[in-house]
Every structure is written in C-alpha cells, then in structure tokens.
Amino acid sequence: MTSFFCIARLCGRALPALVSMGSLQAVAAEAPAPAFPHPARASHASPSRPKRKAHPVESILVKGQARGPVTLSPVGQTTYSAERKDFANHVAQSVADMLVTVPGASFLQGNGPRDTVVSIRGSGARQSYGLRNLQVSEDGFPVTQPDGTARADLIDPHAYEGVDVFQGPASTLYGNYAINGAINFRTRSGASIHGLELGSDFGSFGMFNNYMTLGAGNRAYDFMLFASDVRSDGFIANSQYATSTENMRLRVSLSPKDRLVLKFINNVTDAFLPLRLSLNQYRLNPYQQGCATAAGAAAGCGTVSLFRNGAYGAQTAVTPQQANLGRFDRRSIVGLRWEHDFTPRMVWRTQFTYDQRHVEQPTSTTAFVGPFNSYNVQTDLTRHDALGTTPLTSFVGANFDYMDYGYQVYALLPQAGATRGSETSTSYGHQWNIGLRFEEDWQFAPRWHAVIGLGGTQSDIGAVQTVYSRSAAVTRAQDITANRRFFNLAPEASVVFTPDKAWTWHARLGTAYATPGYSSFFVTPQGNYGNNTQLKSQSSLGVDLGTEWHPSASVNVQATGFYEFYRNELVSQSAGVNTQAGSYTFNAPASQHRGVELAATWQALPRTLPGAKLRLSYTYDNQIYTTYTEILSNSTMSRSFSRKGNLIPGVMPHFLNARVLYDQPSGLFEGLGGFAEVTWRSAFFIDNANLLKIPGYGLLNLEVHYDPPARLGWVHRLHSYIEVQNVADSVYAAGATTISDTLLANGQQAGASVLAAKTGSIYAGSPRAFFGGVRVKF
C-alpha cells in the first residue's frame, strides 16, 4: 500500500483515471504497505467524477491496495502497522519482535520458542498458547482455523514486509472470533527482493538461524520463496528447540483481467518444554537450573506427578527433563486465489485454503496427539462506483470453513522419552462456519467518509469425548457429547473526517462475536476432562474515537480511545500442572474493556541530525467484570463470591515501548545506524479475586547495524548487526497465565501466600543476551 499526498487540483482528475487504467493490475496485489500507520485507512482510490472548483480540497490521502478487498484496508477501523524497517535490522526471532512497536498489541510467552501469545487490547492475554479472539491472515489467506486457533510458530519475521493490525470488534468483515480485531501479515514481494539473499543470525544460548530468500517479479508475475532453520539450547532448562519454516507466494497475471495467487506455508516445530512455575518457584529459580532429576532438584524446580503404571494408583514426581516434555508439531497451509476484473472498477476474488495442523504434545501429565484438517472457501466482490457525484465503494463477501479433528490423550509414564501409558480420553468432531457480509463506504463529501456494514455467521460444533477412568478392577468409559449451533450478527458504522492535510479523525461503532472452541466444552473447573458444554458465545460492542496528526514530515501522532462492552466473555484459567487438561473456560456475564492507545514518531532535528528519530507506543488497558459471581468449592462446601468491579486477570494495564533511532544518511559513516529501546510492562493480577500480582518490569535493548552505501560496490550487498537484549540482566515474567482462586476449609478465600504456590502459570523471560547477524544479497 502506498501513500500519496496530492494537491486536489492535480489529483482530483488524475487519480480516478489512474485507477481505471490497466497499468496497476500487475502490481496491485503486491503493493507495499503505508509508510506510517493510519487510524482510519482511506478507501481504495475510488473512481469518481472530476471535482468541481466549487469544492476545494487541500489534500487527498490515498492508502490501500488498488484491487484488494476492504478486509485488507478497512475504512474507519483503528489500524496500526509495523513495516520491515522496524524489525529487519535486528535478530527478530518471533512475531513479538514485529509487533513490539504497535500500540494495543501485547504478547506473552506461549508453549514453545515462537509460540507467542498475541493479544489485541488484552483480548487474548489469558491464553497459555497461540492467538485467540483474532482473525489472522497472511497475504489475505486465512491462518486461523475454524475453531479460532492460530499459532505464531510458523512466523519467521525475516520473510515479511510488514504487518497490519485492525483493532476493535471486527466480526462484520472478519466473521467469527474477530472479537478484538484482525491481523494480516504481508510477505515480501519478489520484485523487491530481486535476487537471492542468504542470512544467518547467531548468539546467546546456542541460537543459530540460517535463512534464505529468493525473489523475482515483473508485471506478469511475482515469486517469493523463503526458508529458515533456527535452533537454540534455550535459556531455561529443557527448552532447546529446532524449527524449520518454508514460505512461498506466486502471483501470475493470466490476462489483463485475471490473476492467480498461490500460497504455501510449512512449519515443523520440535521443542522441549519446561513447566510453568508458581510465583514462589519463579522467585527461587526462574530459569529452572539444577532440575535434571526430581530426587536432587534444586529449590524452585517444577515437577509433574505421573502414574507409575501409566494408568492409576501410585505416582512418581519427575522433572521435565526426566519425562522429556515437549512439542512436535507440523503445520502445512496451501491456498489458491483467483482474481477477476469484470470492469476496471469491479473485482471478484475467490480463494480456497487447505490447512493441516498435526500435534504431538507431551506437555504435562499427559500427551496430546492428533490431526486437525481445515478447509476454507472465500469469495468477495468489490465495486467502486458513484452515488450521484460522490464516490461509493461496495463490498460483499461470503465464506465457508470446515474443520474435522480427532485426537487422543495418553497418560505419561515416569520414564525418559515421553513414554505413553494408557489412553485417558479421546475426542472426535467437527466445526464449520458459514458467513455473509457486506459493507458500503460512501464519500458523501470531499472531507467525509461514512461506512456501514453487516455480517453474520452460522456456526456448528459437533464433538464426542470419551473419558476413561481406570483401576485395578475395571476400566470405565464416559461419553460426553456436544452438539451446539450458534448464529451471530455484527453490524458496524463509522465516520472519517479529514479537515485538512494535517488531521484525520474517525469514530466507529463496531460489534463482534466468538463461539467457544470445541476443547473448552470438555474441561471442568478442576482442570480435568469432563462436561462443560453449557458455554455460550461471547459478544462485544465497542466505540472507538481516534485521530492522527501529521503537521509535517518530522511529526506524526496517532491516538485512539476505546470503550467496549462484553457479554458472556470467555475467560480461561489454569488449574495447575498436575491436571489432565490444565485450563478451564467459563462465561463472565458482563464486562467492560476501556483504554487509550498512543503512537508517535518525532524527528526532533531534521536539519542538524536528519538521521535521528524518536518512536513511542503506549497503551492503557482497563478491563473489569461488571457482572460475575464465581463459585469456589472445597471437599465440604461451596461458596459464591462476587467479582463485580474486579480487574479481569491476565491483562497488563500499562505497556510502553520507546525507541531512539539513528541512521547516518550520508558521509563517511553512511549506512551506520542503531537504536536504544526501552520496553516497560506494568504489574497485573492473575486471579479473579485480584489477590496475586505478577511484578512489572522494564527492559533496555541496544542495537547497531551497518548497511554499506551503493558507492562501495559489492560491499553494498552486505548487511550486518549486533544486538544486546536485556542489558541490565533483569529477571522478569515473559508469560503468566491466570490461575484459579482457592476456597479454604473455613470457607474463606485463600490469600496471596497460598496462590503464590499454585503452579502452571509463569515462564521467565530471557536474561541478558548477545546476538549478531549477517545478510548478503546476490
């Protein structure tokens, strides 16, 4: 996507004619992203009649893909972007390195090296893995499966040109699970690569990432191929890993009116896993050192209790190293899209995506094994027209996705090699979603856009779980059936006002919904497999009010305030590591999310220090229960506790990223640059009673890179960098899932001292680490 700031007298006539020309069609699908994030993306360059002199306009801001659907540049929705220049010059190990500069986006460590838990406005912060409450796509192809699961393992930042984050309730355009927005990752175009690039990152804890990027393109085709292999010993005991990723995209122009886009992603993750710790264990031994065996384990080591015969009876405590806990997962995605121009102003796109996820995860007391096959069909029509003398963009789309799965869960034996014992449960089922949506974007005045839309989804979940209980005398099997159908609607409306070239304002009313995932139907509050099939869909209604101020090329400020009302919010919490399933999900009847997002870029001395820049992103996120009564039980009684007014656990109230950047633009040291970065996260509660807090933290990172100028000849093809992360060697919690509160024998809630001993929550973040890298282009 390219930004153009046009004087109205020149662009008012030229722009509609330009869009109508066939000259854009070969490159439109691969058009780069906007140079700076914009809170309310302007529409595609909408064909319109030449503007009369009676309607003077100071400027027109055009952002978007000339032939892309509105789902890639939604008008009126709060949108932030990160571009390649923000993450390409340093080690960039995971999606967290791509999103760290994006307001509203927070992230926690999941179960594995690149399994980053990404949350938009706190929506997915209570997950222990993956990306939930978001619709995630790559180059417009879905990478969220029909059950709402997306994982970040397959993302190697070296392959990407940028990422766009569409924030706030967004089910009108994106359907089920877009409860707090959507993310689209954009891979590099072959034309921009124009050759072969070979690179290698290396550094602390035995980390090596060798990668290759191949690209070529012109008006007739564009081809990109990326492959990487990354390995590390990890900084926590039993966290070594090896991950390989392949990513390919081919666009071919079959004719002036037809284009095909082929997409392929494959990722294999082979990772050992440590256990999540209690707060007490984390304070004693954050990196789980001296934990080779349970018998001689140091203080603070995590252990799991496994049945000695793999089925029932006596148990033995073992460490993750003794049991070889870990993950071996494969993810393969193939997509094909056909784009057809009925006219230069009307584009039809149809695509099919096949997505298989196969998992083998001995992560705690059990091993989870099974395939998840997904099929997704989408079709949409975008028409640029006029209503009278004013531009009108119409969008209509439909989708159908289907997932079938079958998994088995086995008890682990207290032996090396993650040896499986007896089968504890099985589950087989499906989920499908069928949806229809439309949106109208009317530029009813030169400075005004009005957008209305409506989307709906019918979802069907059918699953049967069989739970086995074993003893020396008998084996019992219990079948639990879930047959649920959900229908949800999501209207939206927004207004965008651009009074002059320096200001853009937007106001939006959005709605969204998310059905429960199949797995949440079968886990009890105790963290064991059982009946939880009463869950309801969650829904939200949100109001955004935002602005962007761009008075000069050296200053850009973007701010958004949001207030969102939730019904039946789906909240998950951990029941501890020594449970079968670990995480339990419930509905909170009513809750509210409100906050502020701020992004700013300032080139303080554009003449004397043109290479210096300050970049800031900050989010305040306040989430509370407004109606929720929790029932806690012990062996003799149950009691109810109102959580009204309590903060929703797992959500960081404040997070900040600030970078001071410098790149020498000319002279002897041209191409030399670097940054100093401060990341700060505030403390947050991890239980519903708001009794136990995870400490906040601040990190300092430093980076220096060198991109030799073209005048140096072949040396220009060589890029290098060095980086120091966590310069102060701070100890901090990179991941902390919510935990359940406890009822004492006297009927009172347990205090913080008891909760601090509950396991299954915390992963420590990396200590001080040194990295370097080289990349050469041929």
Disulfide bonds with the S-S distance in Angstrom:
Cys6-Cys11 2.48
Cys291-Cys301 1.86
